Amino acid sequence: MNDRERIFEKAEELGRVISQVPEFAYLQAAHRDIGEDREATEMLNKLRALQETLLESVGRGEEPSPEQEQEFGELQERIQTSTRYQALISSQANFDKLMERVHQAIGEGIRKGEESRIILPS
């Protein structure tokens, strides 16, 4: 097995292990919960559509109307106060922290590998 194959094998193994940690399970559950909440899904879809409209306006050099800005702000506030949305944001933040630690550990392994004079078997 060559080095690239070993890298991908280890990455796949890491992915399997990550899929078993609580942070991943909580994130999956939060996505499922918000997806099953019709009102939250409708609000998120409306917010995304309004955001796209506002970005297109700004891209054309136009100022969004006060009504659009107010609607966007009110919709954003309603979503952010949703318990399910807060659970999603919290679980996403916890998963992101885990993935940052994984990234740091990989970086540390690379650093140690660069410093090592030992040649690993291929």
C-alpha positions in Angstrom: 0.0 0.0 0.0 1.5 3.4 -1.0 1.5 6.5 1.2 -1.5 8.1 -0.5 -3.6 4.9 -0.1 -2.6 4.9 3.6 -3.6 8.5 4.0 -7.1 7.8 2.5 -7.5 4.7 4.6 -6.7 6.6 7.8 -9.0 9.5 6.7 -11.8 7.0 6.2 -11.2 5.4 9.6 -11.2 8.9 11.2 -14.5 9.7 9.5 -16.0 6.5 10.9 -14.8 7.4 14.4 -16.1 11.0 14.1 -19.5 9.7 13.0 -19.7 7.9 16.4 -18.9 10.8 18.7 -21.8 12.6 20.6 -21.0 16.0 18.9 -21.9 14.4 15.6 -25.0 12.7 16.9 -26.2 15.9 18.4 -25.6 17.8 15.2 -27.5 15.2 13.2 -30.4 15.3 15.6 -30.6 19.1 15.6 -30.7 19.1 11.7 -33.4 16.4 11.8 -35.4 18.3 14.4 -35.3 21.6 12.5 -36.1 19.8 9.3 -39.2 18.3 10.8 -40.4 21.7 12.1 -42.5 23.1 9.3 -42.6 26.6 10.7 -38.8 26.8 11.2 -38.2 25.4 7.7 -40.5 28.0 6.2 -38.9 30.8 8.1 -35.4 29.7 7.1 -36.4 29.3 3.4 -38.0 32.8 3.5 -34.9 34.2 5.2 -32.6 32.7 2.6 -34.8 34.0 -0.3 -34.9 37.5 1.2 -31.1 37.4 1.8 -30.6 36.5 -1.8 -32.8 39.4 -2.9 -31.0 41.8 -0.7 -27.6 40.6 -1.9 -28.6 40.9 -5.5 -29.8 44.5 -4.8 -26.6 45.4 -3.2 -24.7 43.8 -6.0 -26.5 46.1 -8.4 -25.5 49.0 -6.3 -29.0 49.5 -4.9 -29.9 50.1 -1.3 -32.4 47.6 0.2 -35.7 49.2 1.1 -36.4 49.9 4.7 -39.3 47.5 4.5 -37.0 44.7 3.3 -34.4 45.5 6.0 -37.1 45.4 8.7 -38.6 42.2 7.4 -35.2 40.6 7.3 -34.4 41.7 10.8 -37.7 40.6 12.2 -37.5 37.2 10.5 -33.9 36.8 11.7 -34.9 37.6 15.2 -37.8 35.1 15.1 -35.5 32.3 13.9 -32.7 33.1 16.4 -35.1 32.8 19.3 -36.4 29.4 18.1 -35.3 26.7 20.5 -34.6 24.3 17.7 -32.5 26.8 15.9 -30.5 27.5 19.0 -30.0 23.8 19.5 -28.7 23.6 15.9 -26.3 26.5 16.3 -25.0 25.1 19.6 -24.5 21.6 18.2 -22.8 23.0 15.1 -20.5 25.1 17.3 -19.6 22.1 19.4 -18.9 20.0 16.3 -16.8 22.7 14.7 -14.7 22.9 17.9 -14.2 19.1 17.7 -13.2 19.4 14.1 -10.8 22.3 14.9 -9.1 20.1 17.5 -8.9 17.2 14.9 -7.3 19.7 12.4 -4.8 20.8 15.1 -3.9 17.2 15.9 -3.3 16.5 12.2 -1.1 19.6 12.1 0.8 18.4 15.1 1.3 15.0 13.5 2.6 16.7 10.4 5.0 18.8 12.4 6.3 15.8 14.4 6.7 13.9 11.1 8.8 16.7 9.6 11.0 16.7 12.6 11.5 12.9 12.7 14.5 11.4 11.1 12.8 7.9 11.1 11.7 6.7 7.8 8.4 4.9 8.0 7.8 1.7 5.9 5.6 2.2 2.9 
